């Protein structure tokens, strides 16, 4: 499976293909079941960001936008960790996001059962809470990214597309706790040890 990560995606709800940043993470980065993140020895400068994961449900290449909705039906939320000091070194940049356990994944939800205009998403970082409510054009945005990604590589069943959400990046340290609440239910938690 592939994990395709999209950043700098939207500006005023419009897809900006010229500014999109795309990277890939190996499946060994996935962490499920609210497992803690143990800070590795290769860095002491990490940050956390929140993404939505879209699971690809069928094989596709060069997908037209009118058919894009047929290629996914589930989504999850993700805490992605980055080694900030490695990002600054161009030779190590890929490793900055590709280390084991750097992609904490919630359970998946059926997109058809969700009213995206009513979503409430909270990012809890220790005692601080950030809230995002604007998912009005979420499905249109997913469709555009399915089209965009499929121009470059074949999408296969089980692949994940990670879309960065508009939350501030948080620097983390040992003892921190990160949680995501979806419609007032805690769906993902990661303790930093």
LUMZAFI-446037 format. One record per atom (N, C-alpha, C): residue number from 1; atom name; residue in one letter; x, y, z. Coordinates in steps of 0.1 Angstrom, whole numbers. Example, Ala and Ser with C-alpha at 12.3 -4.5 7.8 and 13.67 -1.06 7.14 Angstrom:
2
{lumke 1 'N' 'A' {132 -57 78}}
{lumke 1 'CA' 'A' {123 -45 78}}
{lumke 1 'C' 'A' {132 -33 78}}
{lumke 2 'N' 'S' {128 -22 71}}
{lumke 2 'CA' 'S' {137 -11 71}}
{lumke 2 'C' 'S' {129 0 79}}
This chain:
193
{lumke 1 'N' 'X' {8 -12 0}}
{lumke 1 'CA' 'X' {0 0 0}}
{lumke 1 'C' 'X' {9 13 0}}
{lumke 2 'N' 'X' {3 23 -5}}
{lumke 2 'CA' 'X' {10 36 -5}}
{lumke 2 'C' 'X' {3 46 4}}
{lumke 3 'N' 'X' {11 54 11}}
{lumke 3 'CA' 'X' {5 65 18}}
{lumke 3 'C' 'X' {10 78 12}}
{lumke 4 'N' 'X' {0 85 5}}
{lumke 4 'CA' 'X' {4 97 -2}}
{lumke 4 'C' 'X' {-1 109 6}}
{lumke 5 'N' 'X' {9 118 9}}
{lumke 5 'CA' 'X' {6 129 18}}
{lumke 5 'C' 'X' {5 142 10}}
{lumke 6 'N' 'X' {-6 150 12}}
{lumke 6 'CA' 'X' {-8 162 5}}
{lumke 6 'C' 'X' {-7 174 16}}
{lumke 7 'N' 'X' {1 184 12}}
{lumke 7 'CA' 'X' {1 196 21}}
{lumke 7 'C' 'X' {0 208 11}}
{lumke 8 'N' 'X' {-3 220 17}}
{lumke 8 'CA' 'X' {-5 232 9}}
{lumke 8 'C' 'X' {-15 230 -2}}
{lumke 9 'N' 'X' {-26 224 2}}
{lumke 9 'CA' 'X' {-36 220 -8}}
{lumke 9 'C' 'X' {-45 231 -13}}
{lumke 10 'N' 'X' {-52 238 -4}}
{lumke 10 'CA' 'X' {-62 247 -7}}
{lumke 10 'C' 'X' {-60 261 -3}}
{lumke 11 'N' 'X' {-65 270 -11}}
{lumke 11 'CA' 'X' {-65 284 -8}}
{lumke 11 'C' 'X' {-79 290 -12}}
{lumke 12 'N' 'X' {-87 294 -2}}
{lumke 12 'CA' 'X' {-100 299 -5}}
{lumke 12 'C' 'X' {-108 288 -12}}
{lumke 13 'N' 'X' {-107 276 -7}}
{lumke 13 'CA' 'X' {-115 264 -12}}
{lumke 13 'C' 'X' {-112 260 -26}}
{lumke 14 'N' 'X' {-101 265 -32}}
{lumke 14 'CA' 'X' {-98 261 -45}}
{lumke 14 'C' 'X' {-85 253 -45}}
{lumke 15 'N' 'X' {-85 243 -53}}
{lumke 15 'CA' 'X' {-73 234 -54}}
{lumke 15 'C' 'X' {-62 241 -61}}
{lumke 16 'N' 'X' {-51 242 -55}}
{lumke 16 'CA' 'X' {-39 249 -61}}
{lumke 16 'C' 'X' {-29 239 -65}}
{lumke 17 'N' 'X' {-30 233 -76}}
{lumke 17 'CA' 'X' {-21 222 -80}}
{lumke 17 'C' 'X' {-6 227 -81}}
{lumke 18 'N' 'X' {-4 239 -84}}
{lumke 18 'CA' 'X' {10 244 -85}}
{lumke 18 'C' 'X' {17 246 -72}}
{lumke 19 'N' 'X' {9 247 -61}}
{lumke 19 'CA' 'X' {15 248 -48}}
{lumke 19 'C' 'X' {14 236 -39}}
{lumke 20 'N' 'X' {8 225 -44}}
{lumke 20 'CA' 'X' {7 213 -36}}
{lumke 20 'C' 'X' {20 207 -33}}
{lumke 21 'N' 'X' {22 202 -21}}
{lumke 21 'CA' 'X' {34 194 -18}}
{lumke 21 'C' 'X' {30 180 -16}}
{lumke 22 'N' 'X' {36 171 -22}}
{lumke 22 'CA' 'X' {33 156 -21}}
{lumke 22 'C' 'X' {45 149 -16}}
{lumke 23 'N' 'X' {42 140 -7}}
{lumke 23 'CA' 'X' {53 131 -2}}
{lumke 23 'C' 'X' {47 117 0}}
{lumke 24 'N' 'X' {55 108 3}}
{lumke 24 'CA' 'X' {51 94 5}}
{lumke 24 'C' 'X' {56 89 18}}
{lumke 25 'N' 'X' {48 81 25}}
{lumke 25 'CA' 'X' {52 75 38}}
{lumke 25 'C' 'X' {51 60 36}}
{lumke 26 'N' 'X' {60 52 41}}
{lumke 26 'CA' 'X' {59 37 40}}
{lumke 26 'C' 'X' {48 33 50}}
{lumke 27 'N' 'X' {42 21 48}}
{lumke 27 'CA' 'X' {32 16 57}}
{lumke 27 'C' 'X' {37 13 71}}
{lumke 28 'N' 'X' {51 12 72}}
{lumke 28 'CA' 'X' {56 9 86}}
{lumke 28 'C' 'X' {55 21 95}}
{lumke 29 'N' 'X' {51 33 89}}
{lumke 29 'CA' 'X' {49 45 97}}
{lumke 29 'C' 'X' {36 44 105}}
{lumke 30 'N' 'X' {26 35 101}}
{lumke 30 'CA' 'X' {13 35 107}}
{lumke 30 'C' 'X' {13 30 121}}
{lumke 31 'N' 'X' {6 36 129}}
{lumke 31 'CA' 'X' {4 32 143}}
{lumke 31 'C' 'X' {-11 32 146}}
{lumke 32 'N' 'X' {-16 21 151}}
{lumke 32 'CA' 'X' {-31 20 154}}
{lumke 32 'C' 'X' {-33 16 169}}
{lumke 33 'N' 'X' {-45 19 174}}
{lumke 33 'CA' 'X' {-48 15 187}}
{lumke 33 'C' 'X' {-43 24 198}}
{lumke 34 'N' 'X' {-41 37 195}}
{lumke 34 'CA' 'X' {-37 47 205}}
{lumke 34 'C' 'X' {-24 43 211}}
{lumke 35 'N' 'X' {-15 37 204}}
{lumke 35 'CA' 'X' {-2 34 209}}
{lumke 35 'C' 'X' {6 47 212}}
{lumke 36 'N' 'X' {14 47 223}}
{lumke 36 'CA' 'X' {22 59 226}}
{lumke 36 'C' 'X' {34 60 215}}
{lumke 37 'N' 'X' {39 72 214}}
{lumke 37 'CA' 'X' {51 74 206}}
{lumke 37 'C' 'X' {63 76 214}}
{lumke 38 'N' 'X' {72 67 213}}
{lumke 38 'CA' 'X' {85 67 221}}
{lumke 38 'C' 'X' {95 75 212}}
{lumke 39 'N' 'X' {99 87 218}}
{lumke 39 'CA' 'X' {109 95 211}}
{lumke 39 'C' 'X' {122 88 208}}
{lumke 40 'N' 'X' {125 87 195}}
{lumke 40 'CA' 'X' {137 79 191}}
{lumke 40 'C' 'X' {150 87 193}}
{lumke 41 'N' 'X' {161 81 192}}
{lumke 41 'CA' 'X' {174 87 195}}
{lumke 41 'C' 'X' {179 96 184}}
{lumke 42 'N' 'X' {174 95 172}}
{lumke 42 'CA' 'X' {179 102 161}}
{lumke 42 'C' 'X' {175 117 161}}
{lumke 43 'N' 'X' {166 121 169}}
{lumke 43 'CA' 'X' {162 135 170}}
{lumke 43 'C' 'X' {155 138 183}}
{lumke 44 'N' 'X' {156 151 187}}
{lumke 44 'CA' 'X' {148 155 199}}
{lumke 44 'C' 'X' {140 167 196}}
{lumke 45 'N' 'X' {137 169 183}}
{lumke 45 'CA' 'X' {129 180 178}}
{lumke 45 'C' 'X' {118 175 169}}
{lumke 46 'N' 'X' {106 172 175}}
{lumke 46 'CA' 'X' {95 167 168}}
{lumke 46 'C' 'X' {83 176 168}}
{lumke 47 'N' 'X' {74 176 158}}
{lumke 47 'CA' 'X' {61 183 158}}
{lumke 47 'C' 'X' {50 174 153}}
{lumke 48 'N' 'X' {38 178 157}}
{lumke 48 'CA' 'X' {26 170 153}}
{lumke 48 'C' 'X' {17 178 145}}
{lumke 49 'N' 'X' {10 172 135}}
{lumke 49 'CA' 'X' {0 178 126}}
{lumke 49 'C' 'X' {-11 169 125}}
{lumke 50 'N' 'X' {-23 175 121}}
{lumke 50 'CA' 'X' {-35 167 120}}
{lumke 50 'C' 'X' {-39 166 105}}
{lumke 51 'N' 'X' {-42 153 101}}
{lumke 51 'CA' 'X' {-46 151 87}}
{lumke 51 'C' 'X' {-59 143 87}}
{lumke 52 'N' 'X' {-66 143 75}}
{lumke 52 'CA' 'X' {-77 133 72}}
{lumke 52 'C' 'X' {-71 123 63}}
{lumke 53 'N' 'X' {-74 110 66}}
{lumke 53 'CA' 'X' {-70 99 57}}
{lumke 53 'C' 'X' {-82 94 49}}
{lumke 54 'N' 'X' {-80 93 36}}
{lumke 54 'CA' 'X' {-90 88 27}}
{lumke 54 'C' 'X' {-85 74 22}}
{lumke 55 'N' 'X' {-93 64 24}}
{lumke 55 'CA' 'X' {-89 51 19}}
{lumke 55 'C' 'X' {-94 48 5}}
{lumke 56 'N' 'X' {-85 45 -4}}
{lumke 56 'CA' 'X' {-88 42 -18}}
{lumke 56 'C' 'X' {-95 28 -18}}
{lumke 57 'N' 'X' {-107 27 -25}}
{lumke 57 'CA' 'X' {-115 15 -25}}
{lumke 57 'C' 'X' {-114 7 -38}}
{lumke 58 'N' 'X' {-108 12 -48}}
{lumke 58 'CA' 'X' {-106 4 -61}}
{lumke 58 'C' 'X' {-95 9 -69}}
{lumke 59 'N' 'X' {-90 1 -78}}
{lumke 59 'CA' 'X' {-79 4 -87}}
{lumke 59 'C' 'X' {-82 15 -97}}
{lumke 60 'N' 'X' {-73 25 -98}}
{lumke 60 'CA' 'X' {-76 35 -108}}
{lumke 60 'C' 'X' {-64 43 -112}}
{lumke 61 'N' 'X' {-64 48 -125}}
{lumke 61 'CA' 'X' {-53 56 -130}}
{lumke 61 'C' 'X' {-60 67 -139}}
{lumke 62 'N' 'X' {-55 79 -139}}
{lumke 62 'CA' 'X' {-60 90 -147}}
{lumke 62 'C' 'X' {-75 91 -146}}
{lumke 63 'N' 'X' {-80 92 -134}}
{lumke 63 'CA' 'X' {-94 92 -130}}
{lumke 63 'C' 'X' {-100 106 -134}}
{lumke 64 'N' 'X' {-112 105 -140}}
{lumke 64 'CA' 'X' {-119 118 -143}}
{lumke 64 'C' 'X' {-127 122 -131}}
{lumke 65 'N' 'X' {-128 135 -129}}
{lumke 65 'CA' 'X' {-135 140 -117}}
{lumke 65 'C' 'X' {-149 135 -115}}
{lumke 66 'N' 'X' {-156 133 -126}}
{lumke 66 'CA' 'X' {-170 129 -125}}
{lumke 66 'C' 'X' {-171 114 -119}}
{lumke 67 'N' 'X' {-160 107 -120}}
{lumke 67 'CA' 'X' {-160 93 -115}}
{lumke 67 'C' 'X' {-152 92 -102}}
{lumke 68 'N' 'X' {-146 103 -97}}
{lumke 68 'CA' 'X' {-137 102 -85}}
{lumke 68 'C' 'X' {-144 97 -73}}
{lumke 69 'N' 'X' {-157 100 -71}}
{lumke 69 'CA' 'X' {-164 96 -59}}
{lumke 69 'C' 'X' {-165 80 -58}}
{lumke 70 'N' 'X' {-163 73 -69}}
{lumke 70 'CA' 'X' {-164 59 -69}}
{lumke 70 'C' 'X' {-151 52 -63}}
{lumke 71 'N' 'X' {-141 60 -60}}
{lumke 71 'CA' 'X' {-128 54 -56}}
{lumke 71 'C' 'X' {-125 55 -41}}
{lumke 72 'N' 'X' {-135 59 -34}}
{lumke 72 'CA' 'X' {-133 59 -19}}
{lumke 72 'C' 'X' {-146 59 -12}}
{lumke 73 'N' 'X' {-147 54 0}}
{lumke 73 'CA' 'X' {-159 54 8}}
{lumke 73 'C' 'X' {-156 55 23}}
{lumke 74 'N' 'X' {-144 55 27}}
{lumke 74 'CA' 'X' {-141 56 41}}
{lumke 74 'C' 'X' {-130 67 44}}
{lumke 75 'N' 'X' {-131 72 56}}
{lumke 75 'CA' 'X' {-121 82 60}}
{lumke 75 'C' 'X' {-117 80 75}}
{lumke 76 'N' 'X' {-106 85 79}}
{lumke 76 'CA' 'X' {-101 84 93}}
{lumke 76 'C' 'X' {-94 97 96}}
{lumke 77 'N' 'X' {-90 99 108}}
{lumke 77 'CA' 'X' {-82 110 112}}
{lumke 77 'C' 'X' {-68 105 116}}
{lumke 78 'N' 'X' {-58 114 114}}
{lumke 78 'CA' 'X' {-44 110 116}}
{lumke 78 'C' 'X' {-36 121 124}}
{lumke 79 'N' 'X' {-27 116 133}}
{lumke 79 'CA' 'X' {-17 125 138}}
{lumke 79 'C' 'X' {-4 121 132}}
{lumke 80 'N' 'X' {2 131 124}}
{lumke 80 'CA' 'X' {15 128 118}}
{lumke 80 'C' 'X' {26 136 125}}
{lumke 81 'N' 'X' {36 128 127}}
{lumke 81 'CA' 'X' {48 134 134}}
{lumke 81 'C' 'X' {59 136 124}}
{lumke 82 'N' 'X' {67 147 127}}
{lumke 82 'CA' 'X' {78 151 118}}
{lumke 82 'C' 'X' {90 154 127}}
{lumke 83 'N' 'X' {102 149 122}}
{lumke 83 'CA' 'X' {114 153 129}}
{lumke 83 'C' 'X' {119 166 122}}
{lumke 84 'N' 'X' {118 177 129}}
{lumke 84 'CA' 'X' {120 190 124}}
{lumke 84 'C' 'X' {134 192 119}}
{lumke 85 'N' 'X' {144 187 127}}
{lumke 85 'CA' 'X' {158 190 124}}
{lumke 85 'C' 'X' {162 182 111}}
{lumke 86 'N' 'X' {156 171 108}}
{lumke 86 'CA' 'X' {159 163 96}}
{lumke 86 'C' 'X' {153 170 84}}
{lumke 87 'N' 'X' {142 177 86}}
{lumke 87 'CA' 'X' {136 184 74}}
{lumke 87 'C' 'X' {145 195 68}}
{lumke 88 'N' 'X' {154 200 77}}
{lumke 88 'CA' 'X' {163 211 73}}
{lumke 88 'C' 'X' {174 205 65}}
{lumke 89 'N' 'X' {177 192 66}}
{lumke 89 'CA' 'X' {188 186 58}}
{lumke 89 'C' 'X' {182 179 46}}
{lumke 90 'N' 'X' {185 185 34}}
{lumke 90 'CA' 'X' {179 180 22}}
{lumke 90 'C' 'X' {182 165 20}}
{lumke 91 'N' 'X' {193 160 25}}
{lumke 91 'CA' 'X' {196 145 23}}
{lumke 91 'C' 'X' {188 137 32}}
{lumke 92 'N' 'X' {182 142 43}}
{lumke 92 'CA' 'X' {175 135 53}}
{lumke 92 'C' 'X' {160 138 53}}
{lumke 93 'N' 'X' {156 147 44}}
{lumke 93 'CA' 'X' {142 152 44}}
{lumke 93 'C' 'X' {131 141 43}}
{lumke 94 'N' 'X' {134 131 35}}
{lumke 94 'CA' 'X' {124 120 34}}
{lumke 94 'C' 'X' {123 112 47}}
{lumke 95 'N' 'X' {134 110 54}}
{lumke 95 'CA' 'X' {134 103 67}}
{lumke 95 'C' 'X' {127 111 78}}
{lumke 96 'N' 'X' {125 124 76}}
{lumke 96 'CA' 'X' {119 132 86}}
{lumke 96 'C' 'X' {104 129 88}}
{lumke 97 'N' 'X' {98 122 79}}
{lumke 97 'CA' 'X' {84 119 80}}
{lumke 97 'C' 'X' {82 104 78}}
{lumke 98 'N' 'X' {92 96 76}}
{lumke 98 'CA' 'X' {91 82 72}}
{lumke 98 'C' 'X' {95 72 83}}
{lumke 99 'N' 'X' {97 77 95}}
{lumke 99 'CA' 'X' {101 67 105}}
{lumke 99 'C' 'X' {90 60 112}}
{lumke 100 'N' 'X' {93 48 117}}
{lumke 100 'CA' 'X' {83 39 123}}
{lumke 100 'C' 'X' {74 47 133}}
{lumke 101 'N' 'X' {61 45 133}}
{lumke 101 'CA' 'X' {52 50 143}}
{lumke 101 'C' 'X' {49 65 141}}
{lumke 102 'N' 'X' {52 71 130}}
{lumke 102 'CA' 'X' {50 85 129}}
{lumke 102 'C' 'X' {36 89 123}}
{lumke 103 'N' 'X' {28 79 120}}
{lumke 103 'CA' 'X' {15 82 115}}
{lumke 103 'C' 'X' {4 74 123}}
{lumke 104 'N' 'X' {-1 81 133}}
{lumke 104 'CA' 'X' {-11 75 142}}
{lumke 104 'C' 'X' {-25 76 135}}
{lumke 105 'N' 'X' {-32 64 133}}
{lumke 105 'CA' 'X' {-44 64 126}}
{lumke 105 'C' 'X' {-56 60 135}}
{lumke 106 'N' 'X' {-67 67 133}}
{lumke 106 'CA' 'X' {-79 64 140}}
{lumke 106 'C' 'X' {-87 53 133}}
{lumke 107 'N' 'X' {-98 49 139}}
{lumke 107 'CA' 'X' {-107 39 131}}
{lumke 107 'C' 'X' {-113 47 119}}
{lumke 108 'N' 'X' {-117 39 109}}
{lumke 108 'CA' 'X' {-123 45 97}}
{lumke 108 'C' 'X' {-138 46 99}}
{lumke 109 'N' 'X' {-143 56 92}}
{lumke 109 'CA' 'X' {-158 60 92}}
{lumke 109 'C' 'X' {-163 59 77}}
{lumke 110 'N' 'X' {-176 55 76}}
{lumke 110 'CA' 'X' {-182 55 63}}
{lumke 110 'C' 'X' {-186 69 59}}
{lumke 111 'N' 'X' {-181 74 48}}
{lumke 111 'CA' 'X' {-183 88 43}}
{lumke 111 'C' 'X' {-198 90 41}}
{lumke 112 'N' 'X' {-205 80 36}}
{lumke 112 'CA' 'X' {-220 82 33}}
{lumke 112 'C' 'X' {-228 85 46}}
{lumke 113 'N' 'X' {-223 81 58}}
{lumke 113 'CA' 'X' {-230 83 70}}
{lumke 113 'C' 'X' {-227 96 77}}
{lumke 114 'N' 'X' {-219 105 71}}
{lumke 114 'CA' 'X' {-215 117 77}}
{lumke 114 'C' 'X' {-220 129 70}}
{lumke 115 'N' 'X' {-226 138 77}}
{lumke 115 'CA' 'X' {-230 151 72}}
{lumke 115 'C' 'X' {-218 161 75}}
{lumke 116 'N' 'X' {-210 164 64}}
{lumke 116 'CA' 'X' {-198 172 66}}
{lumke 116 'C' 'X' {-201 186 70}}
{lumke 117 'N' 'X' {-213 191 68}}
{lumke 117 'CA' 'X' {-216 204 72}}
{lumke 117 'C' 'X' {-219 205 87}}
{lumke 118 'N' 'X' {-220 194 94}}
{lumke 118 'CA' 'X' {-223 193 108}}
{lumke 118 'C' 'X' {-211 188 116}}
{lumke 119 'N' 'X' {-200 186 110}}
{lumke 119 'CA' 'X' {-188 180 117}}
{lumke 119 'C' 'X' {-182 190 127}}
{lumke 120 'N' 'X' {-179 185 139}}
{lumke 120 'CA' 'X' {-171 193 148}}
{lumke 120 'C' 'X' {-158 185 151}}
{lumke 121 'N' 'X' {-147 190 148}}
{lumke 121 'CA' 'X' {-134 184 151}}
{lumke 121 'C' 'X' {-125 192 160}}
{lumke 122 'N' 'X' {-121 185 171}}
{lumke 122 'CA' 'X' {-112 192 180}}
{lumke 122 'C' 'X' {-99 185 181}}
{lumke 123 'N' 'X' {-88 193 182}}
{lumke 123 'CA' 'X' {-75 189 183}}
{lumke 123 'C' 'X' {-70 193 197}}
{lumke 124 'N' 'X' {-69 183 206}}
{lumke 124 'CA' 'X' {-65 186 220}}
{lumke 124 'C' 'X' {-50 184 222}}
{lumke 125 'N' 'X' {-43 194 226}}
{lumke 125 'CA' 'X' {-28 193 228}}
{lumke 125 'C' 'X' {-26 197 242}}
{lumke 126 'N' 'X' {-23 186 251}}
{lumke 126 'CA' 'X' {-23 188 265}}
{lumke 126 'C' 'X' {-36 195 270}}
{lumke 127 'N' 'X' {-36 208 275}}
{lumke 127 'CA' 'X' {-48 214 279}}
{lumke 127 'C' 'X' {-53 224 269}}
{lumke 128 'N' 'X' {-47 225 258}}
{lumke 128 'CA' 'X' {-51 235 247}}
{lumke 128 'C' 'X' {-60 228 237}}
{lumke 129 'N' 'X' {-70 235 232}}
{lumke 129 'CA' 'X' {-80 229 223}}
{lumke 129 'C' 'X' {-81 238 211}}
{lumke 130 'N' 'X' {-79 233 199}}
{lumke 130 'CA' 'X' {-82 239 186}}
{lumke 130 'C' 'X' {-94 233 180}}
{lumke 131 'N' 'X' {-103 241 173}}
{lumke 131 'CA' 'X' {-115 235 167}}
{lumke 131 'C' 'X' {-115 239 153}}
{lumke 132 'N' 'X' {-120 229 145}}
{lumke 132 'CA' 'X' {-122 232 130}}
{lumke 132 'C' 'X' {-136 228 127}}
{lumke 133 'N' 'X' {-143 236 120}}
{lumke 133 'CA' 'X' {-157 233 117}}
{lumke 133 'C' 'X' {-160 234 102}}
{lumke 134 'N' 'X' {-152 240 94}}
{lumke 134 'CA' 'X' {-155 242 80}}
{lumke 134 'C' 'X' {-151 230 71}}
{lumke 135 'N' 'X' {-161 221 69}}
{lumke 135 'CA' 'X' {-159 209 60}}
{lumke 135 'C' 'X' {-169 210 48}}
{lumke 136 'N' 'X' {-174 222 45}}
{lumke 136 'CA' 'X' {-184 224 36}}
{lumke 136 'C' 'X' {-181 218 22}}
{lumke 137 'N' 'X' {-169 220 17}}
{lumke 137 'CA' 'X' {-165 215 4}}
{lumke 137 'C' 'X' {-156 203 4}}
{lumke 138 'N' 'X' {-157 195 15}}
{lumke 138 'CA' 'X' {-148 185 17}}
{lumke 138 'C' 'X' {-148 174 6}}
{lumke 139 'N' 'X' {-160 170 2}}
{lumke 139 'CA' 'X' {-161 159 -8}}
{lumke 139 'C' 'X' {-156 164 -21}}
{lumke 140 'N' 'X' {-159 177 -25}}
{lumke 140 'CA' 'X' {-153 182 -38}}
{lumke 140 'C' 'X' {-138 182 -37}}
{lumke 141 'N' 'X' {-132 186 -26}}
{lumke 141 'CA' 'X' {-118 186 -24}}
{lumke 141 'C' 'X' {-112 172 -26}}
{lumke 142 'N' 'X' {-118 162 -20}}
{lumke 142 'CA' 'X' {-113 149 -21}}
{lumke 142 'C' 'X' {-113 144 -35}}
{lumke 143 'N' 'X' {-124 147 -42}}
{lumke 143 'CA' 'X' {-125 143 -56}}
{lumke 143 'C' 'X' {-114 149 -65}}
{lumke 144 'N' 'X' {-111 162 -62}}
{lumke 144 'CA' 'X' {-100 168 -70}}
{lumke 144 'C' 'X' {-87 162 -67}}
{lumke 145 'N' 'X' {-84 158 -54}}
{lumke 145 'CA' 'X' {-72 152 -51}}
{lumke 145 'C' 'X' {-70 138 -57}}
{lumke 146 'N' 'X' {-82 131 -57}}
{lumke 146 'CA' 'X' {-81 117 -64}}
{lumke 146 'C' 'X' {-77 119 -78}}
{lumke 147 'N' 'X' {-83 128 -85}}
{lumke 147 'CA' 'X' {-79 131 -99}}
{lumke 147 'C' 'X' {-65 135 -100}}
{lumke 148 'N' 'X' {-60 144 -91}}
{lumke 148 'CA' 'X' {-46 149 -92}}
{lumke 148 'C' 'X' {-36 137 -89}}
{lumke 149 'N' 'X' {-39 130 -79}}
{lumke 149 'CA' 'X' {-29 119 -75}}
{lumke 149 'C' 'X' {-29 108 -86}}
{lumke 150 'N' 'X' {-40 105 -92}}
{lumke 150 'CA' 'X' {-41 94 -102}}
{lumke 150 'C' 'X' {-34 98 -115}}
{lumke 151 'N' 'X' {-30 111 -117}}
{lumke 151 'CA' 'X' {-22 115 -129}}
{lumke 151 'C' 'X' {-8 109 -128}}
{lumke 152 'N' 'X' {-3 108 -115}}
{lumke 152 'CA' 'X' {11 105 -113}}
{lumke 152 'C' 'X' {13 90 -110}}
{lumke 153 'N' 'X' {4 84 -103}}
{lumke 153 'CA' 'X' {5 70 -99}}
{lumke 153 'C' 'X' {-8 63 -99}}
{lumke 154 'N' 'X' {-8 50 -101}}
{lumke 154 'CA' 'X' {-20 42 -100}}
{lumke 154 'C' 'X' {-24 41 -86}}
{lumke 155 'N' 'X' {-37 44 -83}}
{lumke 155 'CA' 'X' {-42 42 -70}}
{lumke 155 'C' 'X' {-47 28 -68}}
{lumke 156 'N' 'X' {-44 22 -57}}
{lumke 156 'CA' 'X' {-48 8 -55}}
{lumke 156 'C' 'X' {-56 7 -42}}
{lumke 157 'N' 'X' {-64 -4 -42}}
{lumke 157 'CA' 'X' {-73 -6 -30}}
{lumke 157 'C' 'X' {-64 -7 -17}}
{lumke 158 'N' 'X' {-68 1 -7}}
{lumke 158 'CA' 'X' {-61 2 5}}
{lumke 158 'C' 'X' {-51 13 6}}
{lumke 159 'N' 'X' {-48 19 -5}}
{lumke 159 'CA' 'X' {-39 31 -4}}
{lumke 159 'C' 'X' {-46 42 4}}
{lumke 160 'N' 'X' {-37 50 11}}
{lumke 160 'CA' 'X' {-43 61 19}}
{lumke 160 'C' 'X' {-38 75 13}}
{lumke 161 'N' 'X' {-48 84 12}}
{lumke 161 'CA' 'X' {-44 98 8}}
{lumke 161 'C' 'X' {-46 106 21}}
{lumke 162 'N' 'X' {-35 113 25}}
{lumke 162 'CA' 'X' {-36 121 37}}
{lumke 162 'C' 'X' {-36 136 33}}
{lumke 163 'N' 'X' {-47 142 38}}
{lumke 163 'CA' 'X' {-49 157 35}}
{lumke 163 'C' 'X' {-47 165 48}}
{lumke 164 'N' 'X' {-38 174 48}}
{lumke 164 'CA' 'X' {-35 182 59}}
{lumke 164 'C' 'X' {-46 192 63}}
{lumke 165 'N' 'X' {-50 192 75}}
{lumke 165 'CA' 'X' {-60 201 80}}
{lumke 165 'C' 'X' {-54 214 85}}
{lumke 166 'N' 'X' {-63 224 86}}
{lumke 166 'CA' 'X' {-59 237 90}}
{lumke 166 'C' 'X' {-57 239 105}}
{lumke 167 'N' 'X' {-49 231 111}}
{lumke 167 'CA' 'X' {-45 232 125}}
{lumke 167 'C' 'X' {-30 236 125}}
{lumke 168 'N' 'X' {-27 244 135}}
{lumke 168 'CA' 'X' {-13 248 137}}
{lumke 168 'C' 'X' {-4 236 141}}
{lumke 169 'N' 'X' {8 235 135}}
{lumke 169 'CA' 'X' {17 225 139}}
{lumke 169 'C' 'X' {21 227 154}}
{lumke 170 'N' 'X' {22 216 161}}
{lumke 170 'CA' 'X' {25 217 175}}
{lumke 170 'C' 'X' {39 210 178}}
{lumke 171 'N' 'X' {48 216 184}}
{lumke 171 'CA' 'X' {60 210 189}}
{lumke 171 'C' 'X' {57 201 200}}
{lumke 172 'N' 'X' {63 189 200}}
{lumke 172 'CA' 'X' {60 179 211}}
{lumke 172 'C' 'X' {73 176 219}}
{lumke 173 'N' 'X' {70 171 231}}
{lumke 173 'CA' 'X' {81 167 239}}
{lumke 173 'C' 'X' {76 155 248}}
{lumke 174 'N' 'X' {85 148 255}}
{lumke 174 'CA' 'X' {81 137 264}}
{lumke 174 'C' 'X' {72 143 274}}
{lumke 175 'N' 'X' {61 135 276}}
{lumke 175 'CA' 'X' {51 140 286}}
{lumke 175 'C' 'X' {38 146 280}}
{lumke 176 'N' 'X' {39 150 267}}
{lumke 176 'CA' 'X' {28 156 261}}
{lumke 176 'C' 'X' {17 145 257}}
{lumke 177 'N' 'X' {5 150 256}}
{lumke 177 'CA' 'X' {-6 141 251}}
{lumke 177 'C' 'X' {-14 148 240}}
{lumke 178 'N' 'X' {-16 141 229}}
{lumke 178 'CA' 'X' {-24 146 218}}
{lumke 178 'C' 'X' {-36 138 216}}
{lumke 179 'N' 'X' {-48 145 214}}
{lumke 179 'CA' 'X' {-60 138 212}}
{lumke 179 'C' 'X' {-68 144 201}}
{lumke 180 'N' 'X' {-76 136 194}}
{lumke 180 'CA' 'X' {-86 142 184}}
{lumke 180 'C' 'X' {-100 137 189}}
{lumke 181 'N' 'X' {-109 147 189}}
{lumke 181 'CA' 'X' {-123 145 192}}
{lumke 181 'C' 'X' {-131 148 180}}
{lumke 182 'N' 'X' {-139 138 176}}
{lumke 182 'CA' 'X' {-148 139 164}}
{lumke 182 'C' 'X' {-162 139 168}}
{lumke 183 'N' 'X' {-169 150 166}}
{lumke 183 'CA' 'X' {-183 151 171}}
{lumke 183 'C' 'X' {-184 147 186}}
{lumke 184 'N' 'X' {-175 153 194}}
{lumke 184 'CA' 'X' {-175 152 208}}
{lumke 184 'C' 'X' {-170 138 214}}
{lumke 185 'N' 'X' {-166 129 205}}
{lumke 185 'CA' 'X' {-161 116 209}}
{lumke 185 'C' 'X' {-146 115 207}}
{lumke 186 'N' 'X' {-139 111 217}}
{lumke 186 'CA' 'X' {-124 109 215}}
{lumke 186 'C' 'X' {-122 97 206}}
{lumke 187 'N' 'X' {-115 100 195}}
{lumke 187 'CA' 'X' {-113 89 185}}
{lumke 187 'C' 'X' {-98 85 184}}
{lumke 188 'N' 'X' {-89 93 189}}
{lumke 188 'CA' 'X' {-75 91 187}}
{lumke 188 'C' 'X' {-68 98 198}}
{lumke 189 'N' 'X' {-58 91 204}}
{lumke 189 'CA' 'X' {-50 97 215}}
{lumke 189 'C' 'X' {-36 91 213}}
{lumke 190 'N' 'X' {-26 100 215}}
{lumke 190 'CA' 'X' {-12 96 214}}
{lumke 190 'C' 'X' {-4 103 226}}
{lumke 191 'N' 'X' {2 95 234}}
{lumke 191 'CA' 'X' {10 100 245}}
{lumke 191 'C' 'X' {25 100 240}}
{lumke 192 'N' 'X' {32 110 243}}
{lumke 192 'CA' 'X' {46 111 239}}
{lumke 192 'C' 'X' {55 106 251}}
{lumke 193 'N' 'X' {63 96 249}}
{lumke 193 'CA' 'X' {71 90 260}}
{lumke 193 'C' 'X' {86 90 256}}
